[in-house]
Amino acid sequence: MRVAVASDHGGYKLKEKVKEYLESRDIDVIDLGTNSEESVDYPEYGRACAKAVAGGEADRGIVCCGTGIGISIAANKVSGIRCGLCTNVEMAKLTRQHNDANMLAMGGRIIDDETALAITEAFIDTEFEGGRHQRRIDKIEEA
């Protein structure tokens, strides 16, 4: 599996923790920045990660900003992306099982590192259930 990661300054520290965790699991990581806590604009990084996933360079993407809200909105503007903003493990499992989310967003100022890594694990390890959920995914893609 190959996972693209990106963040703005507010999510930089969390992105680095997530990246370290993924690499510890021998998952290939594409780091699309940012590379410090210097102020940057989250739409650029959310879009870059989403384009990597939509374009097939990565199987999934994980993006972080201060709250996870702005960067998830930016990612979801890219066709073919279903980015779920998650604040707990159950949300991460359900966004994969029911929504076949191909991107995860988290807020570096909202959740602690332990919770974020548990969310990341659930997002990576949970499979899409298909069935009745596929019909709904198809309707999202029609929009």
N, CA, C and O atoms as a MOPAC input file, in Angstrom:
PM7 MOZYME 1SCF
protein

 N      0.84700 1    -1.18300 1     0.00000 1
 C      0.00000 1     0.00000 1     0.00000 1
 C      0.88700 1     1.23900 1     0.00000 1
 O      1.93500 1     1.27500 1     0.64600 1
 N      0.44900 1     2.24300 1    -0.73200 1
 C      1.14100 1     3.52500 1    -0.78100 1
 C      0.16400 1     4.59500 1    -0.30300 1
 O     -0.95800 1     4.68800 1    -0.79900 1
 N      0.60200 1     5.40300 1     0.66800 1
 C     -0.23900 1     6.43500 1     1.25700 1
 C      0.43400 1     7.79500 1     1.09300 1
 O      1.59200 1     7.97500 1     1.46900 1
 N     -0.30800 1     8.74900 1     0.52600 1
 C      0.16300 1    10.13000 1     0.43100 1
 C     -0.26700 1    10.86800 1     1.69300 1
 O     -1.38100 1    10.67800 1     2.18100 1
 N      0.61200 1    11.70200 1     2.21500 1
 C      0.29300 1    12.51700 1     3.38400 1
 C      0.60800 1    13.97100 1     3.06900 1
 O      1.52800 1    14.27200 1     2.30900 1
 N     -0.16900 1    14.86600 1     3.66700 1
 C      0.07100 1    16.30000 1     3.49700 1
 C     -0.57400 1    17.04400 1     4.65700 1
 O     -1.48700 1    16.54100 1     5.31200 1
 N     -0.08000 1    18.24900 1     4.89400 1
 C     -0.63300 1    19.07000 1     5.96900 1
 C     -0.29900 1    20.53100 1     5.72600 1
 O      0.54500 1    20.87700 1     4.89900 1
 N     -0.98800 1    21.36900 1     6.47400 1
 C     -0.56700 1    22.76100 1     6.57700 1
 C      0.24400 1    22.87200 1     7.86400 1
 O      0.58800 1    21.86000 1     8.47400 1
 N      0.54300 1    24.07900 1     8.26800 1
 C      1.33900 1    24.29800 1     9.47600 1
 C      0.64400 1    23.79800 1    10.74200 1
 O      1.30500 1    23.30800 1    11.65800 1
 N     -0.68400 1    23.91900 1    10.79800 1
 C     -1.43200 1    23.48800 1    11.97800 1
 C     -1.48700 1    21.98100 1    12.15000 1
 O     -1.73100 1    21.48500 1    13.25000 1
 N     -1.26200 1    21.25600 1    11.07100 1
 C     -1.27700 1    19.80100 1    11.12800 1
 C      0.08800 1    19.16900 1    10.93600 1
 O      0.21300 1    17.94600 1    10.88700 1
 N      1.12700 1    20.01700 1    10.82700 1
 C      2.46200 1    19.51000 1    10.52300 1
 C      2.95800 1    18.46500 1    11.52700 1
 O      3.39800 1    17.38800 1    11.12400 1
 N      2.89400 1    18.76300 1    12.81100 1
 C      3.39200 1    17.81800 1    13.82400 1
 C      2.62600 1    16.50000 1    13.76000 1
 O      3.22300 1    15.43000 1    13.88100 1
 N      1.32200 1    16.57000 1    13.57100 1
 C      0.52300 1    15.35600 1    13.47700 1
 C      0.87300 1    14.56100 1    12.22700 1
 O      0.98700 1    13.33700 1    12.27900 1
 N      1.04500 1    15.25300 1    11.10200 1
 C      1.44600 1    14.57500 1     9.86100 1
 C      2.74300 1    13.80700 1    10.06200 1
 O      2.87700 1    12.67800 1     9.59100 1
 N      3.68100 1    14.40300 1    10.74700 1
 C      4.96800 1    13.74600 1    10.98900 1
 C      4.79600 1    12.49000 1    11.84000 1
 O      5.45700 1    11.48200 1    11.59000 1
 N      3.92400 1    12.53500 1    12.83300 1
 C      3.63700 1    11.35500 1    13.68000 1
 C      2.97600 1    10.25900 1    12.84300 1
 O      3.34100 1     9.08800 1    12.95000 1
 N      2.01600 1    10.63500 1    12.02100 1
 C      1.31900 1     9.68500 1    11.15500 1
 C      2.29500 1     9.05000 1    10.17300 1
 O      2.27000 1     7.83800 1     9.95800 1
 N      3.13900 1     9.85700 1     9.59100 1
 C      4.14000 1     9.36900 1     8.64000 1
 C      5.06400 1     8.34500 1     9.30500 1
 O      5.33900 1     7.28700 1     8.73900 1
 N      5.52900 1     8.66500 1    10.48900 1
 C      6.39600 1     7.74900 1    11.24600 1
 C      5.68000 1     6.42700 1    11.52000 1
 O      6.26500 1     5.35300 1    11.37700 1
 N      4.41300 1     6.51600 1    11.91500 1
 C      3.61900 1     5.31000 1    12.18500 1
 C      3.47600 1     4.45700 1    10.92500 1
 O      3.69300 1     3.24600 1    10.96600 1
 N      3.11600 1     5.08100 1     9.81700 1
 C      2.93800 1     4.33600 1     8.56300 1
 C      4.24300 1     3.65800 1     8.14500 1
 O      4.24200 1     2.49400 1     7.74300 1
 N      5.33600 1     4.37700 1     8.23900 1
 C      6.62800 1     3.80800 1     7.86100 1
 C      7.00500 1     2.64300 1     8.77300 1
 O      7.64500 1     1.69100 1     8.32500 1
 N      6.61500 1     2.70800 1    10.04800 1
 C      6.89800 1     1.60200 1    10.97500 1
 C      6.14100 1     0.33000 1    10.58700 1
 O      6.50400 1    -0.77100 1    10.99900 1
 N      5.08500 1     0.50000 1     9.79000 1
 C      4.30700 1    -0.63700 1     9.28900 1
 C      4.73500 1    -1.02800 1     7.86800 1
 O      4.05100 1    -1.80700 1     7.20400 1
 N      5.84000 1    -0.49800 1     7.41600 1
 C      6.36700 1    -0.76600 1     6.07300 1
 C      5.40200 1    -0.35300 1     4.97000 1
 O      5.32500 1    -0.99800 1     3.92400 1
 N      4.67200 1     0.71900 1     5.21000 1
 C      3.78500 1     1.29800 1     4.20900 1
 C      4.56600 1     2.39500 1     3.49900 1
 O      5.18700 1     3.23900 1     4.14500 1
 N      4.53500 1     2.38200 1     2.17700 1
 C      5.19700 1     3.42700 1     1.40200 1
 C      4.47100 1     4.74600 1     1.61500 1
 O      3.24700 1     4.81000 1     1.50700 1
 N      5.21700 1     5.79100 1     1.91600 1
 C      4.63800 1     7.10500 1     2.18600 1
 C      5.16300 1     8.12000 1     1.17600 1
 O      6.36500 1     8.20800 1     0.92500 1
 N      4.23800 1     8.88000 1     0.60700 1
 C      4.58600 1    10.01600 1    -0.24200 1
 C      4.26700 1    11.26400 1     0.57700 1
 O      3.09700 1    11.55500 1     0.82500 1
 N      5.28000 1    11.99500 1     0.99300 1
 C      5.08700 1    13.20300 1     1.79400 1
 C      5.02800 1    14.41000 1     0.87200 1
 O      6.01900 1    14.77100 1     0.23700 1
 N      3.85100 1    15.03100 1     0.80500 1
 C      3.62900 1    16.17300 1    -0.07000 1
 C      3.71000 1    17.51500 1     0.65800 1
 O      3.26400 1    18.53800 1     0.13800 1
 N      4.27800 1    17.50300 1     1.85900 1
 C      4.47100 1    18.73300 1     2.61200 1
 C      3.27300 1    19.05600 1     3.49300 1
 O      2.28800 1    18.31800 1     3.53300 1
 N      3.37600 1    20.11500 1     4.15700 1
 C      4.42400 1    21.08400 1     4.31300 1
 C      5.53700 1    20.49900 1     5.18000 1
 O      5.39400 1    19.41200 1     5.73900 1
 N      6.62600 1    21.21900 1     5.28200 1
 C      7.78300 1    20.67800 1     5.97700 1
 C      8.20000 1    21.47100 1     7.20000 1
 O      9.33800 1    21.36100 1     7.65700 1
 N      7.28200 1    22.27500 1     7.73700 1
 C      7.56700 1    23.04000 1     8.94900 1
 C      6.25300 1    23.59800 1     9.49900 1
 O      5.17700 1    23.37400 1     8.94400 1
 N      6.37600 1    24.32500 1    10.59800 1
 C      5.20800 1    24.97600 1    11.18300 1
 C      5.04900 1    26.42100 1    10.68900 1
 O      4.25600 1    27.18300 1    11.24300 1
 N      5.79400 1    26.78800 1     9.66000 1
 C      5.64400 1    28.11000 1     9.05600 1
 C      4.30200 1    28.17500 1     8.32400 1
 O      3.92600 1    27.23100 1     7.63000 1
 N      3.59900 1    29.26000 1     8.47400 1
 C      2.25500 1    29.40500 1     7.92600 1
 C      2.20000 1    29.18600 1     6.41100 1
 O      2.96300 1    29.77900 1     5.64800 1
 N      1.27600 1    28.31700 1     6.00500 1
 C      0.99700 1    28.02500 1     4.59800 1
 C     -0.51300 1    27.91200 1     4.42600 1
 O     -1.25800 1    27.95100 1     5.40500 1
 N     -0.96000 1    27.77400 1     3.19400 1
 C     -2.39500 1    27.68900 1     2.90100 1
 C     -2.80600 1    26.23800 1     2.68600 1
 O     -2.32100 1    25.57800 1     1.76700 1
 N     -3.70500 1    25.74100 1     3.54100 1
 C     -4.11700 1    24.33700 1     3.49500 1
 C     -4.70200 1    23.87100 1     2.16000 1
 O     -4.51800 1    22.70300 1     1.81800 1
 N     -5.40300 1    24.72000 1     1.37700 1
 C     -5.97400 1    24.18900 1     0.13200 1
 C     -4.92300 1    23.60100 1    -0.81100 1
 O     -5.19000 1    22.61000 1    -1.49200 1
 N     -3.74900 1    24.19400 1    -0.85400 1
 C     -2.69900 1    23.69700 1    -1.74000 1
 C     -2.29500 1    22.27000 1    -1.37600 1
 O     -2.08400 1    21.43400 1    -2.25500 1
 N     -2.19100 1    22.00400 1    -0.09500 1
 C     -1.73000 1    20.69600 1     0.37400 1
 C     -2.84200 1    19.65200 1     0.31100 1
 O     -2.59300 1    18.49500 1    -0.02700 1
 N     -4.05900 1    20.05700 1     0.63600 1
 C     -5.19400 1    19.14200 1     0.50400 1
 C     -5.40800 1    18.73400 1    -0.94000 1
 O     -5.65800 1    17.56400 1    -1.23300 1
 N     -5.30900 1    19.69200 1    -1.83500 1
 C     -5.47800 1    19.43400 1    -3.26700 1
 C     -4.35700 1    18.54200 1    -3.79800 1
 O     -4.62400 1    17.62000 1    -4.56900 1
 N     -3.11600 1    18.79500 1    -3.40400 1
 C     -1.98200 1    17.99400 1    -3.88300 1
 C     -2.13000 1    16.53700 1    -3.46600 1
 O     -1.87200 1    15.62900 1    -4.25600 1
 N     -2.53900 1    16.32000 1    -2.24100 1
 C     -2.71500 1    14.94600 1    -1.75500 1
 C     -3.87600 1    14.27700 1    -2.48400 1
 O     -3.77300 1    13.12100 1    -2.89600 1
 N     -4.96100 1    14.99400 1    -2.64000 1
 C     -6.12800 1    14.44100 1    -3.33300 1
 C     -5.80400 1    14.09000 1    -4.78000 1
 O     -6.24300 1    13.05400 1    -5.28100 1
 N     -5.04600 1    14.93700 1    -5.44900 1
 C     -4.66500 1    14.65000 1    -6.82700 1
 C     -3.77300 1    13.41700 1    -6.90700 1
 O     -3.86300 1    12.65700 1    -7.87200 1
 N     -2.92400 1    13.20500 1    -5.92500 1
 C     -2.07400 1    12.00900 1    -5.90200 1
 C     -2.92500 1    10.75100 1    -5.76400 1
 O     -2.65100 1     9.74100 1    -6.41100 1
 N     -3.95100 1    10.80900 1    -4.92900 1
 C     -4.84400 1     9.65600 1    -4.75100 1
 C     -5.70800 1     9.46100 1    -5.99000 1
 O     -5.79500 1     8.35200 1    -6.51600 1
 N     -6.34300 1    10.52200 1    -6.45500 1
 C     -7.22700 1    10.42700 1    -7.62900 1
 C     -6.45700 1     9.99300 1    -8.87200 1
 O     -7.00500 1     9.31300 1    -9.74000 1
 N     -5.19200 1    10.38600 1    -8.95700 1
 C     -4.37300 1    10.05200 1   -10.11300 1
 C     -3.70000 1     8.69400 1   -10.04000 1
 O     -3.00100 1     8.29500 1   -10.97200 1
 N     -3.90500 1     7.97500 1    -8.93000 1
 C     -3.35200 1     6.63500 1    -8.80900 1
 C     -1.92100 1     6.56000 1    -8.30200 1
 O     -1.35100 1     5.47100 1    -8.24300 1
 N     -1.32900 1     7.68900 1    -7.93400 1
 C      0.01900 1     7.66100 1    -7.36900 1
 C      0.02300 1     7.06200 1    -5.96900 1
 O      1.02900 1     6.50700 1    -5.52600 1
 N     -1.10000 1     7.17500 1    -5.28000 1
 C     -1.25000 1     6.64100 1    -3.92400 1
 C     -2.58200 1     5.90800 1    -3.83000 1
 O     -3.54800 1     6.25600 1    -4.50900 1
 N     -2.61900 1     4.89200 1    -2.98100 1
 C     -3.85400 1     4.14000 1    -2.75400 1
 C     -4.81400 1     4.90700 1    -1.85900 1
 O     -6.03000 1     4.86400 1    -2.04700 1
 N     -4.24700 1     5.61000 1    -0.88200 1
 C     -5.03800 1     6.40500 1     0.05300 1
 C     -4.25100 1     7.65000 1     0.41100 1
 O     -3.05600 1     7.75600 1     0.13500 1
 N     -4.95200 1     8.59700 1     1.03700 1
 C     -4.30600 1     9.82600 1     1.47000 1
 C     -4.73000 1    10.19600 1     2.87500 1
 O     -5.83600 1     9.87900 1     3.31200 1
 N     -3.83500 1    10.87000 1     3.57300 1
 C     -4.12400 1    11.37500 1     4.91400 1
 C     -3.67100 1    12.82200 1     4.95900 1
 O     -2.51700 1    13.13300 1     4.66200 1
 N     -4.59100 1    13.70900 1     5.33500 1
 C     -4.30400 1    15.13400 1     5.39800 1
 C     -4.63100 1    15.67800 1     6.78400 1
 O     -5.56100 1    15.21900 1     7.44700 1
 N     -3.84600 1    16.66600 1     7.20400 1
 C     -4.03000 1    17.26300 1     8.52400 1
 C     -3.91300 1    18.78200 1     8.43400 1
 O     -3.04700 1    19.31400 1     7.74100 1
 N     -4.78400 1    19.45200 1     9.13400 1
 C     -4.65400 1    20.89400 1     9.35300 1
 C     -5.02400 1    21.12200 1    10.81300 1
 O     -5.09700 1    20.16000 1    11.57700 1
 N     -5.25400 1    22.34400 1    11.21700 1
 C     -5.56500 1    22.60400 1    12.61900 1
 C     -6.78500 1    21.85300 1    13.11200 1
 O     -6.75300 1    21.23400 1    14.17600 1
 N     -7.86800 1    21.90700 1    12.33600 1
 C     -9.10500 1    21.21500 1    12.71900 1
 C     -9.39500 1    19.99900 1    11.84900 1
 O    -10.15500 1    19.11700 1    12.25000 1
 N     -8.80500 1    19.94500 1    10.67700 1
 C     -9.12000 1    18.91000 1     9.69300 1
 C    -10.25200 1    19.33000 1     8.76600 1
 O    -10.48200 1    18.69200 1     7.73900 1
 N    -10.94700 1    20.37800 1     9.11200 1
 C    -12.11300 1    20.79100 1     8.33800 1
 C    -11.71200 1    21.39100 1     6.99300 1
 O    -12.14000 1    20.90800 1     5.94400 1
 N    -10.90900 1    22.42200 1     7.01900 1
 C    -10.54500 1    23.11400 1     5.78700 1
 C     -9.85600 1    22.20900 1     4.78400 1
 O    -10.18800 1    22.22500 1     3.59900 1
 N     -8.90400 1    21.42300 1     5.24800 1
 C     -8.14500 1    20.57200 1     4.33400 1
 C     -9.01800 1    19.44800 1     3.76800 1
 O     -8.79400 1    18.99900 1     2.64400 1
 N    -10.01500 1    18.99000 1     4.54000 1
 C    -10.93000 1    17.96200 1     4.02000 1
 C    -11.84300 1    18.55500 1     2.94900 1
 O    -12.14700 1    17.89300 1     1.95700 1
 N    -12.27500 1    19.78500 1     3.14200 1
 C    -13.09900 1    20.45100 1     2.12700 1
 C    -12.30000 1    20.60700 1     0.83600 1
 O    -12.81100 1    20.34300 1    -0.25300 1
 N    -11.05700 1    21.03300 1     0.96300 1
 C    -10.20400 1    21.20600 1    -0.21800 1
 C     -9.99900 1    19.87600 1    -0.93400 1
 O    -10.08800 1    19.81600 1    -2.16000 1
 N     -9.73000 1    18.82200 1    -0.19400 1
 C     -9.51000 1    17.50400 1    -0.80100 1
 C    -10.75500 1    17.01900 1    -1.52300 1
 O    -10.66200 1    16.45700 1    -2.61400 1
 N    -11.90900 1    17.22900 1    -0.92700 1
 C    -13.16100 1    16.73900 1    -1.51400 1
 C    -13.58100 1    17.48200 1    -2.78100 1
 O    -14.52300 1    17.06100 1    -3.45200 1
 N    -12.90500 1    18.56900 1    -3.11800 1
 C    -13.18500 1    19.27700 1    -4.36300 1
 C    -12.59900 1    18.54700 1    -5.57000 1
 O    -12.96100 1    18.84700 1    -6.70800 1
 N    -11.70000 1    17.59200 1    -5.33300 1
 C    -11.05600 1    16.84700 1    -6.41900 1
 C    -11.93900 1    15.65500 1    -6.77900 1
 O    -12.32100 1    14.87400 1    -5.90800 1
 N    -12.25700 1    15.52000 1    -8.04900 1
 C    -13.11500 1    14.43800 1    -8.51900 1
 C    -12.54400 1    13.07600 1    -8.13500 1
 O    -11.35500 1    12.81000 1    -8.31000 1
 N    -13.42400 1    12.21800 1    -7.60600 1
 C    -13.01500 1    10.86400 1    -7.23000 1
 C    -12.55100 1    10.72800 1    -5.80200 1
 O    -12.21700 1     9.62900 1    -5.36100 1
 N    -12.52500 1    11.82400 1    -5.07100 1
 C    -12.05200 1    11.78500 1    -3.68600 1
 C    -13.24300 1    11.75400 1    -2.73100 1
 O    -14.22700 1    12.47700 1    -2.89000 1
 N    -13.10700 1    10.89100 1    -1.74400 1
 C    -14.04100 1    10.82200 1    -0.63200 1
 C    -13.19300 1    10.90800 1     0.62900 1
 O    -12.66500 1     9.90500 1     1.10900 1
 N    -13.07300 1    12.12000 1     1.15600 1
 C    -12.22500 1    12.38500 1     2.31300 1
 C    -13.10400 1    12.53400 1     3.54300 1
 O    -13.95600 1    13.41900 1     3.61100 1
 N    -12.88600 1    11.66000 1     4.50700 1
 C    -13.65300 1    11.70200 1     5.74200 1
 C    -12.86900 1    12.34900 1     6.86500 1
 O    -11.73400 1    11.96200 1     7.14200 1
 N    -13.47100 1    13.33300 1     7.51200 1
 C    -12.88500 1    13.96300 1     8.69300 1
 C    -13.26300 1    13.12000 1     9.89900 1
 O    -14.44600 1    12.97000 1    10.20700 1
 N    -12.27400 1    12.57300 1    10.57700 1
 C    -12.54100 1    11.66500 1    11.69000 1
 C    -11.89500 1    12.15600 1    12.97900 1
 O    -10.76100 1    12.63500 1    12.98600 1
 N    -12.64900 1    12.02400 1    14.07000 1
 C    -12.13300 1    12.40600 1    15.38500 1
 C    -12.08500 1    11.23300 1    16.34700 1
 O    -11.65100 1    11.37700 1    17.49100 1
 N    -12.53400 1    10.06000 1    15.88100 1
 C    -12.42500 1     8.86700 1    16.71400 1
 C    -12.33200 1     7.62100 1    15.82300 1
 O    -12.55800 1     7.68700 1    14.61500 1
 N    -12.00300 1     6.50900 1    16.43600 1
 C    -11.77500 1     5.26100 1    15.70700 1
 C    -13.04000 1     4.77500 1    15.01500 1
 O    -12.97600 1     4.30400 1    13.87900 1
 N    -14.18300 1     4.87800 1    15.67200 1
 C    -15.43700 1     4.41300 1    15.07700 1
 C    -15.73900 1     5.15600 1    13.77900 1
 O    -16.17800 1     4.54600 1    12.80400 1
 N    -15.50900 1     6.45800 1    13.76000 1
 C    -15.72200 1     7.23400 1    12.53200 1
 C    -14.79600 1     6.74000 1    11.42200 1
 O    -15.21200 1     6.62300 1    10.27000 1
 N    -13.54800 1     6.45200 1    11.76700 1
 C    -12.58100 1     5.97700 1    10.76700 1
 C    -13.01200 1     4.63000 1    10.19600 1
 O    -12.92600 1     4.41300 1     8.98700 1
 N    -13.47000 1     3.73700 1    11.04400 1
 C    -13.94400 1     2.43000 1    10.56300 1
 C    -15.15100 1     2.59800 1     9.65300 1
 O    -15.21200 1     2.00100 1     8.57800 1
 N    -16.10600 1     3.40500 1    10.08200 1
 C    -17.33400 1     3.56900 1     9.30800 1
 C    -17.11300 1     4.31000 1     7.99900 1
 O    -17.77900 1     4.01100 1     7.00700 1
 N    -16.19200 1     5.27100 1     7.97300 1
 C    -15.94800 1     5.97500 1     6.71800 1
 C    -15.31800 1     5.05600 1     5.68100 1
 O    -15.48200 1     5.27000 1     4.48000 1
 N    -14.60500 1     4.04300 1     6.13200 1
 C    -14.07100 1     3.04000 1     5.21200 1
 C    -15.15200 1     2.00900 1     4.85900 1
 O    -15.35700 1     1.71100 1     3.68300 1
 N    -15.84100 1     1.46600 1     5.86500 1
 C    -16.83300 1     0.41400 1     5.63700 1
 C    -18.00200 1     0.89200 1     4.78900 1
 O    -18.43700 1     0.18400 1     3.88100 1
 N    -18.51000 1     2.07000 1     5.07200 1
 C    -19.73900 1     2.54600 1     4.44100 1
 C    -19.51600 1     3.53200 1     3.29500 1
 O    -20.30100 1     3.57300 1     2.34800 1
 N    -18.44100 1     4.32800 1     3.37900 1
 C    -18.23100 1     5.38600 1     2.38800 1
 C    -17.06400 1     5.11000 1     1.44900 1
 O    -16.81700 1     5.88100 1     0.52200 1
 N    -16.35300 1     4.02600 1     1.68000 1
 C    -15.16000 1     3.70100 1     0.88500 1
 C    -14.26100 1     4.92400 1     0.76200 1
 O    -13.72700 1     5.20900 1    -0.31000 1
 N    -14.09700 1     5.65000 1     1.87900 1
 C    -13.26200 1     6.85100 1     1.86800 1
 C    -11.85000 1     6.47800 1     1.44300 1
 O    -11.27500 1     5.50300 1     1.92600 1
 N    -11.30500 1     7.27100 1     0.53000 1
 C     -9.93800 1     7.02900 1     0.08900 1
 C     -8.97600 1     8.04800 1     0.69800 1
 O     -7.76800 1     7.99500 1     0.46600 1
 N     -9.53100 1     8.97600 1     1.48300 1
 C     -8.70500 1     9.92300 1     2.21800 1
 C     -9.26000 1    10.14000 1     3.61900 1
 O    -10.46600 1    10.07600 1     3.85500 1
 N     -8.34500 1    10.39600 1     4.53000 1
 C     -8.65900 1    10.67600 1     5.92900 1
 C     -8.15200 1    12.07000 1     6.25900 1
 O     -7.04200 1    12.43900 1     5.87400 1
 N     -8.96100 1    12.84500 1     6.97300 1
 C     -8.53700 1    14.15100 1     7.47700 1
 C     -8.61700 1    14.14400 1     8.99400 1
 O     -9.54100 1    13.58500 1     9.58400 1
 N     -7.62700 1    14.77700 1     9.60900 1
 C     -7.60200 1    14.90600 1    11.06700 1
 C     -7.09900 1    16.29100 1    11.44800 1
 O     -6.39900 1    16.94600 1    10.67600 1
 N     -7.46600 1    16.72400 1    12.64500 1
 C     -7.06700 1    18.03700 1    13.13800 1
 C     -5.97400 1    17.95400 1    14.17600 1
 O     -6.15500 1    17.35800 1    15.23800 1
 N     -4.83800 1    18.55300 1    13.86900 1
 C     -3.70500 1    18.54100 1    14.78100 1
 C     -3.95900 1    19.28800 1    16.07900 1
 O     -3.29600 1    19.02900 1    17.08400 1
 N     -4.90900 1    20.20700 1    16.07100 1
 C     -5.23500 1    20.95900 1    17.28300 1
 C     -6.46100 1    20.38100 1    17.99400 1
 O     -6.90200 1    20.90900 1    19.01500 1
 N     -7.00700 1    19.29200 1    17.44300 1
 C     -8.26000 1    18.73300 1    17.95100 1
 C     -8.06200 1    17.40200 1    18.67800 1
 O     -8.68200 1    17.16000 1    19.71400 1
 N     -7.19800 1    16.53900 1    18.13500 1
 C     -7.02300 1    15.21100 1    18.72700 1
 C     -5.57500 1    14.97900 1    19.13000 1
 O     -4.65300 1    15.54100 1    18.53900 1
 N     -5.39200 1    14.15100 1    20.13500 1
 C     -4.04400 1    13.84500 1    20.61400 1
 C     -3.39300 1    12.78900 1    19.71500 1
 O     -4.06800 1    12.12700 1    18.92700 1
 N     -2.09800 1    12.64900 1    19.84700 1
 C     -1.34400 1    11.73800 1    18.98300 1
 C     -1.81000 1    10.29100 1    19.09900 1
 O     -1.93800 1     9.60300 1    18.08600 1
 N     -2.06200 1     9.82300 1    20.30200 1
 C     -2.48900 1     8.43300 1    20.49700 1
 C     -3.79800 1     8.14900 1    19.76000 1
 O     -3.93100 1     7.13100 1    19.08100 1
 N     -4.74800 1     9.04600 1    19.90000 1
 C     -6.02800 1     8.89200 1    19.20400 1
 C     -5.82300 1     8.94800 1    17.69100 1
 O     -6.40200 1     8.15200 1    16.95100 1
 N     -5.00400 1     9.88500 1    17.23800 1
 C     -4.75500 1    10.02800 1    15.80600 1
 C     -4.14300 1     8.76200 1    15.21200 1
 O     -4.50400 1     8.36300 1    14.10500 1
 N     -3.23800 1     8.13700 1    15.92300 1
 C     -2.61000 1     6.91700 1    15.39800 1
 C     -3.59300 1     5.74300 1    15.41000 1
 O     -3.54900 1     4.88900 1    14.52500 1
 N     -4.46600 1     5.70000 1    16.39700 1
 C     -5.50300 1     4.66400 1    16.41400 1
 C     -6.48200 1     4.87800 1    15.25400 1
 O     -6.92500 1     3.91200 1    14.63100 1
 N     -6.81500 1     6.12000 1    14.96700 1
 C     -7.68100 1     6.45400 1    13.82500 1
 C     -6.99500 1     6.05000 1    12.53100 1
 O     -7.62100 1     5.45700 1    11.65300 1
 N     -5.71400 1     6.36800 1    12.40900 1
 C     -4.94300 1     6.00600 1    11.22400 1
 C     -4.93400 1     4.50300 1    11.02300 1
 O     -5.13700 1     4.02500 1     9.90600 1
 N     -4.70400 1     3.76000 1    12.07800 1
 C     -4.70400 1     2.29700 1    11.99700 1
 C     -6.04600 1     1.77300 1    11.49800 1
 O     -6.09400 1     0.91300 1    10.61800 1
 N     -7.12700 1     2.28900 1    12.05800 1
 C     -8.46400 1     1.86000 1    11.63700 1
 C     -8.70900 1     2.20100 1    10.17400 1
 O     -9.27300 1     1.39100 1     9.43700 1
 N     -8.29700 1     3.37900 1     9.74800 1
 C     -8.48500 1     3.81100 1     8.36400 1
 C     -7.71300 1     2.91400 1     7.39900 1
 O     -8.22500 1     2.56100 1     6.33700 1
 N     -6.51200 1     2.55200 1     7.75400 1
 C     -5.67500 1     1.71900 1     6.89200 1
 C     -6.16200 1     0.27100 1     6.86400 1
 O     -6.14800 1    -0.36200 1     5.80800 1
 N     -6.59000 1    -0.25400 1     8.00100 1
 C     -6.89900 1    -1.68400 1     8.11800 1
 C     -8.33300 1    -2.06800 1     7.79500 1
 O     -8.61500 1    -3.25100 1     7.60300 1
 N     -9.24600 1    -1.11200 1     7.72900 1
 C    -10.65600 1    -1.41400 1     7.51500 1
 C    -10.97700 1    -1.44400 1     6.02600 1
 O    -10.55900 1    -0.56500 1     5.27200 1
 N    -11.71600 1    -2.45500 1     5.61400 1
 C    -12.11200 1    -2.62000 1     4.20800 1
 C    -13.53100 1    -2.09200 1     3.97600 1
 O    -14.34700 1    -2.03000 1     4.89500 1
 N    -13.79400 1    -1.72300 1     2.75000 1
 C    -15.12400 1    -1.30100 1     2.31400 1
 C    -16.04600 1    -2.51600 1     2.29800 1
 O    -15.65500 1    -3.58300 1     1.82500 1
 N    -17.25900 1    -2.36500 1     2.80800 1
 C    -18.21200 1    -3.47900 1     2.87200 1
 C    -18.93900 1    -3.72900 1     1.55800 1
 O    -19.45400 1    -4.82600 1     1.34000 1
 N    -18.98900 1    -2.74000 1     0.68500 1
 C    -19.70500 1    -2.92300 1    -0.57500 1
 C    -21.19700 1    -3.07100 1    -0.34000 1
 O    -21.76600 1    -2.39900 1     0.52000 1
 N    -21.83300 1    -3.95500 1    -1.10800 1
 C    -23.26800 1    -4.20000 1    -0.95800 1
 C    -24.08200 1    -2.93700 1    -1.12100 1
 O    -23.87800 1    -2.17500 1    -2.06600 1
 N    -25.01300 1    -2.71000 1    -0.19500 1
 C    -25.90800 1    -1.55600 1    -0.27800 1
 C    -25.14000 1    -0.24200 1    -0.26700 1
 O    -25.63500 1     0.76900 1    -0.76500 1
 N    -23.92900 1    -0.24700 1     0.30000 1
 C    -23.13600 1     0.96800 1     0.36800 1
 C    -22.60500 1     1.37600 1    -1.01100 1
 O    -22.40500 1     2.56300 1    -1.27200 1
 N    -22.37800 1     0.40300 1    -1.88500 1
 C    -21.87200 1     0.71900 1    -3.21800 1
 C    -22.86100 1     1.57600 1    -4.00000 1
 O    -22.46000 1     2.48000 1    -4.73300 1
 N    -24.13900 1     1.29500 1    -3.84700 1
 C    -25.16600 1     2.09000 1    -4.52500 1
 C    -25.05100 1     3.55600 1    -4.11100 1
 O    -25.21000 1     4.45500 1    -4.93700 1
 N    -24.78000 1     3.78500 1    -2.85800 1
 C    -24.66900 1     5.15500 1    -2.35600 1
 C    -23.38700 1     5.83000 1    -2.83700 1
 O    -23.38000 1     7.02200 1    -3.14300 1
 N    -22.32100 1     5.06900 1    -2.90000 1
 C    -21.06100 1     5.60400 1    -3.43800 1
 C    -21.26200 1     5.99500 1    -4.90100 1
 O    -20.78900 1     7.04400 1    -5.33900 1
 N    -21.96200 1     5.15000 1    -5.65300 1
 C    -22.23600 1     5.46300 1    -7.05500 1
 C    -23.00600 1     6.78000 1    -7.18300 1
 O    -22.75200 1     7.56100 1    -8.10000 1
 N    -23.94100 1     7.02700 1    -6.27100 1
 C    -24.70900 1     8.27500 1    -6.30400 1
 C    -23.83500 1     9.48300 1    -5.96900 1
 O    -24.02600 1    10.56200 1    -6.53000 1
 N    -22.88700 1     9.30900 1    -5.06600 1
 C    -21.94300 1    10.39100 1    -4.75300 1
 C    -21.13000 1    10.71400 1    -6.00300 1
 O    -20.93000 1    11.88300 1    -6.33400 1
 N    -20.67100 1     9.69300 1    -6.68300 1
 C    -19.82300 1     9.88400 1    -7.86000 1
 C    -20.58400 1    10.53300 1    -9.01600 1
 O    -19.97300 1    11.18000 1    -9.86700 1
 N    -21.91600 1    10.36700 1    -9.05800 1
 C    -22.73900 1    10.98700 1   -10.10000 1
 C    -22.82900 1    12.49600 1    -9.93300 1
 O    -22.99000 1    13.22700 1   -10.91100 1
 N    -22.72600 1    12.95300 1    -8.71200 1
 C    -22.94100 1    14.38500 1    -8.39900 1
 C    -21.92700 1    15.28500 1    -9.05700 1
 O    -21.98000 1    16.50300 1    -8.88700 1

